[in-house]
Amino acid sequence: MWRVNDRFEHMQAVSASSCSSILSYPLEVIIIVACCLVGILWGIFHIIAVEKIDVEGDVGYDGLHAKSSVNVYQRNSLVDLGHKISDGAKSFLK
């Protein structure tokens, strides 16, 4: 015996023992929603971590007295690029 699967519009063989899910429908929905919430929380955690990065601070690389091959123009260009990325991200997240 054959039946038409309405959603995908293709034929499937129907056997005496039909397919059954391992989990019940409400449990599947709970798992899907929980995974979505964990993903959103993970994203918020990383947004907060990125927001804490100080791109203008003069500590770190220069503070370690390391030789820097980046001149003043390049450094200012990088800071300007950081501002543009930050502004774009903030306007996207509003």
N, C-alpha and C positions, 0 to 999 in steps of 0.2 A: 504494500500500500504506500502511496506517496501523498505528501501534503505540500502546500505552498507556504513558505515562510513569508508572511506579509512584509516584514521589515526589510529583509534583504532580497526579496523577490527571487528566490531560488528554490529548487526542489530538494526535499530531504526525505530520506527513507524513514518510515515510522515503524518502530519495532514494538514488540509487546512490552518490553521494559523501557519506559521512557527515561530520559535523562533527569537526574536530580542533583541538586546542589549539595555540597558538603555542609555549608552553613545555611542558616535560615535567612530569609530576606531582611528582617529587622537587624540582625547581627551584621549582615553585609553593609547595610546603610550606616550603622554605627562605626564600623571599621573605616569606611570611606571618609566620613565626616571627621573622625579622629585624626586620620592621616592628613587631611586638609588643614585642620587646626594646628597640628604639629608643624607643618610646612610654613604656615603663616607666622607662627611664633618664632621659628628658626629665622625667617626673613627679618622680622622685627629685631631680633637679637643682633643680626649682622648690620642692620641699618644703624642701630645705636652704636655699635662698635666702630663703624666707619665715620659716624658723626663726631666721635671723640678724637679723631686724628687731626692734629694741628699742622696744617700745611705751611703756615707762616712762621711757626716757631723756629728760633735760631739755635735750637739745641739738637743734639744727636750727632749728625755727621760732622758738622763743623766743630761741635763741642768735643769731639774725640781727637782733635788736632790731626786729623788725617789729611793727606794731600788730596785736594779737590781739583779735578780736571774741568769742573763746571765754572765758567766765568759768570760775572755779575749779570750780563744780559741773558744768558741761558737760564740762570736761577730765577730771574724775574719773569721770564717767559713761562717757566714751569709753574711758578706761583699763579700767574695769570690763567694758565690752562686749568690749574686746580680750582680756581674760583669759577671758571666757566662750567666745569663739570659739576661742581657743587651746586651752583645756581640752577643748572638744568635738572639735576636730581631732585632738588627741593621743589621746583615748579612741577615736576612730574608726579611727586608724591602728594601734592596738595589736592 
